[in-house]
Amino acid sequence: MAAQRPDIIYVNEEKLELYSNPLEEYWKKKKRPVFQKSDACVRGYIASWIIKEKQLMIHDIDATVERTSLFFFKKNVKCSIKHIFRRVKQDFVKAMWFSGKLRIPYGKMTEYVHEGYESHFEKELILTVEKGNIIKEVMLDYTQKRLVVTSLT
């Protein structure tokens, strides 16, 4: 597999790459749309996330799906968060389906690996999430060989 285009996450209003895919857990319980895929994005979408009030929220998705029209013609349609979460009225959806760790690279890339999210960086922020709530932050600083843990509970 080639290196993948990551999701985006906003942490303290800073736009960062997210080397985890929390939306994949959602598809285990709900029907996954058929997204157009590429070698650089085998999941077929780029989701945008935000940490808001110690909660993981999805606020956008960049994807294209193929739809069949009334006369069985197929056409490509831009997919949005409203397509995925039809009953939700607000612009943000709390990721209550997700529990796990989020990997957010910081700083310069120190080693490029042409596979998945295997590249290495100067630092990594690891967020532990439980049912959409951020419960712990860990900053791995590979340049200083330090670990800083912040418990948020």
Secondary structure, DSSP 8 states (H G I E B T S, - for coil): --B---EEEEETTEEEEESS-THHHHHTTS----B--BTTBTTSEEEEEEEETTEEEEEEEEEEEEEE-TTS-EEEEEE-HHHHSTT--SS-EE-TT--EEEEEEEEEEEE--SSBT--EEEEEEEEEEETTEEEEEEEEETTTTEEEEEE--
